[in-house]
Amino acid sequence: MSKITDPEKAARRARVIASDMTIYPDIQKKIEAGIRNDTLFDELGGIMNEARRDFHKYVSPDLVNNTNILEKAFIDIVFAGSGHIESPIW
């Protein structure tokens, strides 16, 4: 299988991965707890690492190493939708 080399296609793949993270109730609870308690990256560490492994599996090393496509998808899809949660980090 050839890896994705087009940045737009890589961004679509990243958005799918990030969206998948938000549909599971247990992950939603971790996101909420992490924002409330300012422990978001502790709560999601393993899940985000799994998402990164999935992204690396499909996307060329050049895009993985020289862009922030997946991180942008995390912010835009996973974190930005959580602005309504009370937190000292806002």
VOKELUM-596572 format. One line per field, with one value per atom (N, C-alpha, C, O, CB): x, z, y; residue in three letters. Coordinates in Angstrom, 2 decimals. Glycine has a CB too. Layout:
BEGIN
u c(X, ...)
w c(Z, ...)
v c(Y, ...)
lomar c(ALA, ...)
This chain:
BEGIN
u c(0.86, 0.00, 0.90, 1.81, -0.97, 0.62, 1.40, 0.83, -0.38, 1.41, 1.71, 1.31, 0.85, 1.24, 2.46, 0.03, -0.52, 0.61, 1.36, -1.66, 0.73, 1.74, 1.11, 1.81, 2.65, -0.18, -0.90, -1.33, -2.04, -2.14, -0.90, -1.26, -2.77, -3.21, -0.66, -3.55, -5.01, -5.59, -6.46, -5.68, -5.10, -5.58, -5.11, -5.84, -5.08, -3.91, -3.40, -4.25, -4.54, -1.91, -4.64, -5.49, -6.85, -7.41, -5.66, -7.40, -8.67, -8.52, -9.37, -9.16, -7.43, -7.18, -7.06, -7.61, -5.89, -6.35, -6.19, -7.53, -7.79, -5.24, -8.39, -9.71, -10.57, -11.33, -10.42, -10.46, -11.20, -10.71, -11.51, -11.04, -9.41, -8.84, -9.29, -9.72, -7.30, -9.21, -9.62, -11.12, -11.55, -9.24, -11.91, -13.36, -13.72, -14.61, -14.06, -13.01, -13.25, -13.03, -13.72, -12.35, -12.06, -11.79, -12.98, -13.21, -10.55, -13.73, -14.80, -16.12, -17.04, -15.02, -16.25, -17.55, -17.73, -18.85, -17.72, -16.66, -16.77, -17.02, -16.27, -15.49, -18.07, -18.42, -17.28, -17.10, -19.62, -16.53, -15.45, -14.35, -13.75, -14.86, -14.09, -13.10, -13.66, -12.93, -12.68, -14.95, -15.57, -15.44, -15.16, -17.06, -15.63, -15.49, -14.06, -13.83, -15.92, -13.09, -11.69, -11.37, -10.63, -10.76, -11.93, -11.71, -12.28, -11.61, -12.37, -13.51, -14.14, -13.36, -13.10, -15.58, -12.98, -12.21, -10.86, -10.40, -12.02, -10.23, -8.92, -8.97, -8.06, -8.34, -10.03, -10.17, -10.53, -9.95, -11.25, -11.45, -11.86, -10.68, -10.55, -12.97, -9.83, -8.77, -7.39, -6.39, -8.73, -7.33, -6.07, -5.11, -3.91, -5.42, -5.66, -4.87, -5.16, -5.07, -5.18, -5.51, -5.97, -4.98, -5.37, -6.24, -3.71, -2.75, -2.41, -2.00, -1.48, -2.59, -2.45, -3.62, -3.44, -2.40, -4.82, -6.03, -5.99, -6.39, -7.28, -5.50, -5.58, -4.26, -4.18, -6.05, -3.22, -1.90, -1.89, -1.41, -0.99, -2.42, -2.42, -3.28, -2.92, -2.91, -4.40, -5.31, -4.67, -4.76, -6.66, -4.02, -3.36, -2.18, -1.93, -2.88, -1.46, -0.36, -0.87, -0.26, 0.43, -1.99, -2.60, -3.03, -2.86, -3.81, -3.59, -3.99, -2.77, -2.83, -4.74, -1.69, -0.45, 0.07, 0.48, 0.64, 0.04, 0.49, -0.37, 0.15, 0.42, -1.68, -2.58, -2.26, -2.20, -4.05, -2.05, -1.72, -0.40, -0.31, -1.61, 0.61, 1.91, 1.80, 2.56, 2.91, 0.85, 0.66, 0.21, 0.55, -0.37, -0.55, -1.15, -0.50, -0.73, -2.58, 0.28, 0.80, 2.32, 3.00, 0.41, 2.83, 4.27, 5.08, 4.64, 4.58, 6.24, 7.10, 7.42, 7.55, 8.38, 7.54, 7.83, 6.72, 7.02, 7.99, 5.47, 4.36, 4.26, 3.99, 3.04, 4.49, 4.41, 5.47, 5.18, 4.60, 6.68, 7.79, 7.89, 8.53, 9.05, 7.28, 7.46, 6.19, 6.19, 8.05, 5.13, 3.88, 3.26, 3.71, 2.87, 2.25, 1.52, 0.06, -0.85, 1.60, -0.14, -1.48, -2.32, -3.47, -1.39, -1.78, -2.56, -2.83, -3.94, -1.83, -1.84, -2.04, -3.11, -3.91, -0.72, -3.12, -4.15, -5.53, -6.49, -3.88, -5.65, -6.93, -7.36, -8.53, -6.85, -6.40, -6.72, -7.32, -8.35, -5.46, -6.67, -7.13, -8.49, -9.41, -6.10, -8.61, -9.84, -11.04, -12.15, -9.63, -10.83, -11.96, -12.15, -13.26, -11.79, -11.09, -11.22, -11.32, -12.21, -10.05, -10.42, -10.33, -11.22, -11.83, -8.92, -11.32, -12.09, -13.57, -14.22, -11.96, -14.08, -15.49, -15.75, -16.89, -15.93, -14.73, -14.86, -14.82, -14.68, -13.77, -14.93, -14.84, -15.91, -15.76, -14.87, -17.00, -18.11, -17.84, -18.57, -19.40, -16.82, -16.52, -15.79, -14.80, -15.67, -16.30, -15.66, -14.25, -14.02, -16.49, -13.30, -11.93, -11.05, -11.28, -11.38, -10.05, -9.11, -8.16, -7.48, -8.29, -8.12, -7.20, -7.75, -7.00, -6.89, -9.00, -9.55, -9.35, -9.73, -11.02)
w c(0.00, 0.00, 0.00, 0.82, 1.23, -0.93, -0.96, 0.06, 0.32, -2.39, 0.61, 1.64, 1.01, -0.10, 2.62, 1.75, 1.30, 1.23, 2.19, 2.24, 0.09, -0.08, -0.31, -0.26, -1.23, -0.56, -0.79, 0.56, 1.31, -1.71, 0.88, 2.17, 2.42, 3.56, 2.26, 1.39, 1.57, 1.94, 2.80, 0.29, 1.30, 1.64, 3.04, 3.78, 0.59, 3.39, 4.74, 5.78, 6.84, 4.86, 5.47, 6.40, 6.55, 7.65, 5.90, 5.47, 5.56, 6.45, 7.29, 4.17, 6.27, 7.09, 8.56, 9.44, 6.63, 8.82, 10.20, 10.80, 11.97, 10.23, 10.02, 10.54, 10.85, 11.83, 9.53, 10.03, 10.31, 11.61, 12.43, 9.14, 11.79, 13.01, 14.23, 15.23, 12.94, 14.14, 15.27, 15.52, 16.67, 14.99, 14.47, 14.63, 15.30, 16.15, 13.28, 14.92, 15.54, 17.05, 17.81, 14.92, 17.48, 18.92, 19.66, 20.82, 19.15, 19.02, 19.71, 19.78, 20.48, 19.03, 19.07, 19.04, 20.17, 20.42, 17.72, 20.85, 21.91, 23.26, 23.66, 21.98, 23.95, 25.23, 26.26, 27.00, 25.82, 26.31, 27.30, 26.99, 27.90, 27.35, 25.71, 25.33, 25.58, 26.02, 23.85, 25.31, 25.60, 27.08, 27.44, 25.19, 27.95, 29.39, 29.75, 30.62, 30.16, 29.10, 29.35, 28.91, 29.58, 28.63, 27.77, 27.29, 28.30, 28.67, 25.89, 28.73, 29.70, 31.01, 31.54, 29.98, 31.53, 32.78, 32.61, 33.49, 33.27, 31.49, 31.23, 31.13, 31.59, 29.97, 30.54, 30.45, 31.81, 32.23, 29.41, 32.49, 33.82, 34.80, 35.59, 34.39, 34.75, 35.73, 35.21, 35.90, 36.18, 33.99, 33.36, 33.29, 33.56, 34.14, 32.92, 32.77, 31.42, 31.27, 33.93, 30.45, 29.16, 28.51, 28.04, 28.22, 28.48, 27.79, 28.60, 28.03, 27.51, 29.90, 30.71, 30.41, 30.24, 32.22, 30.35, 30.07, 28.69, 28.52, 30.20, 27.70, 26.31, 25.76, 24.58, 25.44, 26.59, 26.10, 25.28, 24.14, 27.25, 25.83, 25.11, 23.85, 22.83, 26.01, 23.94, 22.79, 21.67, 20.50, 23.21, 22.05, 21.03, 20.40, 19.21, 21.65, 21.19, 20.63, 19.65, 18.61, 21.75, 19.98, 19.06, 17.77, 16.68, 19.73, 17.89, 16.71, 15.86, 14.63, 17.14, 16.50, 15.76, 15.01, 13.86, 16.73, 15.67, 14.99, 13.76, 12.71, 15.97, 13.89, 12.76, 11.63, 10.47, 13.21, 11.99, 11.00, 10.29, 9.07, 11.67, 11.04, 10.47, 9.52, 8.56, 11.56, 9.80, 8.97, 7.56, 6.59, 9.61, 7.44, 6.15, 5.45, 4.25, 6.35, 6.15, 5.60, 5.46, 6.29, 6.49, 4.40, 4.12, 5.26, 5.90, 2.81, 5.51, 6.57, 6.38, 7.36, 6.64, 5.14, 4.88, 5.45, 6.10, 3.37, 5.21, 5.75, 7.27, 7.97, 5.10, 7.76, 9.21, 9.93, 10.95, 9.55, 9.40, 10.07, 9.83, 10.61, 9.65, 8.76, 8.40, 8.43, 7.96, 7.04, 8.97, 9.09, 10.47, 11.20, 7.96, 10.79, 12.04, 11.74, 12.46, 12.95, 10.66, 10.18, 11.24, 11.46, 8.93, 11.88, 12.86, 14.10, 14.63, 13.26, 14.56, 15.73, 15.47, 16.35, 16.12, 14.26, 13.89, 13.94, 14.42, 12.48, 13.47, 13.51, 14.95, 15.29, 12.76, 15.83, 17.25, 17.80, 18.47, 18.06, 17.52, 18.04, 17.45, 18.19, 17.73, 16.14, 15.47, 15.80, 15.92, 13.97, 15.95, 16.10, 17.55, 18.07, 15.20, 18.19, 19.53, 20.59, 21.44, 19.85, 20.53, 21.62, 21.43, 22.40, 21.76, 20.23, 20.01, 20.35, 20.77, 18.57, 20.17, 20.49, 21.98, 22.39, 19.81, 22.77, 24.22, 24.97, 26.20, 24.73, 24.27, 24.90, 25.91, 26.74, 23.86, 25.88, 26.83, 28.20, 29.15, 26.26, 28.31, 29.58, 30.50, 30.11, 29.35, 31.73, 32.71, 33.01, 33.25, 34.00, 32.98, 33.22, 33.56, 33.08, 32.00, 34.40, 34.70, 33.53, 33.53, 35.93, 32.53, 31.41, 30.36, 29.47, 30.76, 30.42, 29.47, 30.00, 29.35, 29.19)
v c(-1.18, 0.00, 1.23, 1.36, 0.00, 2.14, 3.38, 4.36, 4.38, 4.01, 5.15, 6.10, 7.41, 7.76, 6.35, 8.12, 9.41, 10.42, 10.59, 9.90, 11.11, 12.15, 13.52, 14.54, 11.81, 13.56, 14.81, 15.39, 14.73, 14.58, 16.62, 17.22, 17.31, 17.15, 18.60, 17.55, 17.63, 16.27, 16.17, 18.17, 15.23, 13.88, 13.49, 12.83, 12.85, 13.89, 13.61, 14.34, 13.79, 14.03, 15.57, 16.34, 15.67, 15.65, 17.79, 15.13, 14.40, 13.18, 12.90, 13.99, 12.44, 11.26, 11.67, 11.00, 10.52, 12.76, 13.25, 13.63, 13.34, 14.46, 14.29, 14.68, 13.45, 13.45, 15.58, 12.42, 11.18, 10.56, 10.12, 10.18, 10.51, 9.94, 10.74, 10.16, 9.90, 12.06, 12.91, 12.80, 12.75, 14.39, 12.75, 12.60, 11.29, 11.23, 12.70, 10.24, 8.94, 9.00, 8.32, 7.87, 9.80, 9.92, 10.52, 10.18, 10.79, 11.36, 12.09, 11.34, 11.77, 13.40, 10.22, 9.55, 8.54, 8.09, 8.86, 8.18, 7.18, 7.85, 8.74, 6.33, 7.43, 8.06, 8.03, 9.00, 7.38, 6.94, 6.88, 7.90, 8.46, 5.48, 8.14, 9.15, 10.55, 11.43, 8.99, 10.75, 12.04, 12.36, 13.51, 12.04, 11.37, 11.58, 11.95, 12.79, 10.33, 11.32, 11.64, 13.07, 13.79, 10.64, 13.48, 14.85, 15.84, 16.80, 15.05, 15.60, 16.50, 16.55, 17.64, 16.06, 15.40, 15.38, 16.05, 16.78, 13.93, 15.81, 16.41, 17.92, 18.61, 15.84, 18.44, 19.89, 20.47, 21.48, 20.28, 19.86, 20.34, 20.38, 21.32, 19.46, 19.36, 19.21, 19.61, 19.43, 17.78, 20.16, 20.54, 19.35, 19.48, 21.70, 18.20, 16.98, 16.32, 15.11, 15.99, 17.14, 16.64, 15.68, 14.61, 17.79, 16.05, 15.20, 13.95, 12.94, 15.99, 14.01, 12.79, 11.85, 10.65, 13.14, 12.41, 11.61, 10.97, 9.82, 12.48, 11.73, 11.27, 10.75, 10.40, 12.39, 10.69, 10.29, 9.03, 9.03, 10.12, 7.95, 6.68, 6.71, 6.13, 5.59, 7.39, 7.48, 8.29, 7.92, 8.11, 9.39, 10.22, 9.48, 9.61, 11.55, 8.70, 7.91, 6.87, 6.63, 7.23, 6.25, 5.29, 5.99, 5.45, 4.58, 7.18, 7.95, 8.31, 8.25, 9.24, 8.66, 8.98, 7.75, 7.85, 9.51, 6.61, 5.38, 5.10, 4.72, 4.17, 5.29, 5.08, 6.06, 5.67, 5.23, 7.32, 8.35, 7.99, 8.09, 9.75, 7.58, 7.22, 6.04, 5.93, 6.91, 5.15, 3.97, 4.34, 3.66, 3.03, 5.43, 5.79, 6.97, 7.17, 6.09, 7.76, 9.01, 8.94, 8.34, 10.21, 9.55, 9.50, 10.11, 11.07, 10.23, 9.57, 10.11, 11.59, 12.32, 9.32, 12.04, 13.45, 14.34, 15.35, 13.69, 13.99, 14.78, 14.65, 15.62, 14.36, 13.46, 13.23, 14.07, 14.70, 11.73, 14.08, 14.74, 16.24, 16.94, 14.11, 16.74, 18.14, 18.98, 20.12, 18.21, 18.42, 19.18, 18.92, 18.04, 18.79, 19.69, 19.48, 19.13, 19.54, 20.74, 18.39, 18.07, 17.37, 17.75, 17.21, 16.36, 15.61, 16.46, 16.43, 14.31, 17.21, 18.06, 19.11, 19.42, 18.74, 19.66, 20.64, 20.00, 20.62, 21.22, 18.77, 18.07, 17.82, 17.97, 16.73, 17.45, 17.29, 18.58, 18.56, 16.89, 19.69, 20.98, 21.35, 21.70, 22.09, 21.28, 21.71, 20.84, 21.35, 21.72, 19.56, 18.65, 18.19, 18.21, 17.45, 17.78, 17.22, 18.31, 18.27, 16.30, 19.29, 20.26, 21.48, 21.95, 20.70, 22.01, 23.24, 23.05, 24.01, 23.70, 21.88, 21.62, 21.50, 21.25, 20.37, 21.67, 21.51, 22.83, 22.84, 20.60, 23.93, 25.24, 25.52, 26.42, 26.29, 24.79, 25.00, 24.38, 24.65, 24.40, 23.58, 22.91, 23.88, 24.50, 21.61, 24.01, 24.87, 24.38, 23.20, 24.93, 25.32, 24.91, 26.10, 27.21, 24.19, 25.88, 26.96, 27.24, 28.26, 26.61, 26.36, 26.58, 27.54, 27.94, 25.27, 27.91, 28.87, 30.26, 31.23, 28.61)
lomar c(MET, MET, MET, MET, MET, SER, SER, SER, SER, SER, LYS, LYS, LYS, LYS, LYS, ILE, ILE, ILE, ILE, ILE, THR, THR, THR, THR, THR, ASP, ASP, ASP, ASP, ASP, PRO, PRO, PRO, PRO, PRO, GLU, GLU, GLU, GLU, GLU, LYS, LYS, LYS, LYS, LYS, ALA, ALA, ALA, ALA, ALA, ALA, ALA, ALA, ALA, ALA, ARG, ARG, ARG, ARG, ARG, ARG, ARG, ARG, ARG, ARG, ALA, ALA, ALA, ALA, ALA, ARG, ARG, ARG, ARG, ARG, VAL, VAL, VAL, VAL, VAL, ILE, ILE, ILE, ILE, ILE, ALA, ALA, ALA, ALA, ALA, SER, SER, SER, SER, SER, ASP, ASP, ASP, ASP, ASP, MET, MET, MET, MET, MET, THR, THR, THR, THR, THR, ILE, ILE, ILE, ILE, ILE, TYR, TYR, TYR, TYR, TYR, PRO, PRO, PRO, PRO, PRO, ASP, ASP, ASP, ASP, ASP, ILE, ILE, ILE, ILE, ILE, GLN, GLN, GLN, GLN, GLN, LYS, LYS, LYS, LYS, LYS, LYS, LYS, LYS, LYS, LYS, ILE, ILE, ILE, ILE, ILE, GLU, GLU, GLU, GLU, GLU, ALA, ALA, ALA, ALA, ALA, GLY, GLY, GLY, GLY, GLY, ILE, ILE, ILE, ILE, ILE, ARG, ARG, ARG, ARG, ARG, ASN, ASN, ASN, ASN, ASN, ASP, ASP, ASP, ASP, ASP, THR, THR, THR, THR, THR, LEU, LEU, LEU, LEU, LEU, PHE, PHE, PHE, PHE, PHE, ASP, ASP, ASP, ASP, ASP, GLU, GLU, GLU, GLU, GLU, LEU, LEU, LEU, LEU, LEU, GLY, GLY, GLY, GLY, GLY, GLY, GLY, GLY, GLY, GLY, ILE, ILE, ILE, ILE, ILE, MET, MET, MET, MET, MET, ASN, ASN, ASN, ASN, ASN, GLU, GLU, GLU, GLU, GLU, ALA, ALA, ALA, ALA, ALA, ARG, ARG, ARG, ARG, ARG, ARG, ARG, ARG, ARG, ARG, ASP, ASP, ASP, ASP, ASP, PHE, PHE, PHE, PHE, PHE, HIS, HIS, HIS, HIS, HIS, LYS, LYS, LYS, LYS, LYS, TYR, TYR, TYR, TYR, TYR, VAL, VAL, VAL, VAL, VAL, SER, SER, SER, SER, SER, PRO, PRO, PRO, PRO, PRO, ASP, ASP, ASP, ASP, ASP, LEU, LEU, LEU, LEU, LEU, VAL, VAL, VAL, VAL, VAL, ASN, ASN, ASN, ASN, ASN, ASN, ASN, ASN, ASN, ASN, THR, THR, THR, THR, THR, ASN, ASN, ASN, ASN, ASN, ILE, ILE, ILE, ILE, ILE, LEU, LEU, LEU, LEU, LEU, GLU, GLU, GLU, GLU, GLU, LYS, LYS, LYS, LYS, LYS, ALA, ALA, ALA, ALA, ALA, PHE, PHE, PHE, PHE, PHE, ILE, ILE, ILE, ILE, ILE, ASP, ASP, ASP, ASP, ASP, ILE, ILE, ILE, ILE, ILE, VAL, VAL, VAL, VAL, VAL, PHE, PHE, PHE, PHE, PHE, ALA, ALA, ALA, ALA, ALA, GLY, GLY, GLY, GLY, GLY, SER, SER, SER, SER, SER, GLY, GLY, GLY, GLY, GLY, HIS, HIS, HIS, HIS, HIS, ILE, ILE, ILE, ILE, ILE, GLU, GLU, GLU, GLU, GLU, SER, SER, SER, SER, SER, PRO, PRO, PRO, PRO, PRO, ILE, ILE, ILE, ILE, ILE, TRP, TRP, TRP, TRP, TRP)
